[in-house]
């Protein structure tokens, strides 16, 4: 009986330690493209075309002034 409990306990320990492992993660995208290349789908901001660096920078400036600048939000 004690051998059975020891075997079950050892098996449970091995299963618990096996859950601590990390699976390798596949690279889902390339990291060598510039941010302004962007997504080429329907979810991009209106007026911005992927690949245009100047319009990308202008949209960033506008977004910063509208939503992330606390001084412009104070009445």
ABEGO torsion letter per residue (X at the ends): XAAAAAAAAAAAAAAAAAAABBBBBBBABBAABBAAAEBBBAABBBGBBBGBAAAAAAAAAAAAAAAABAAAABX
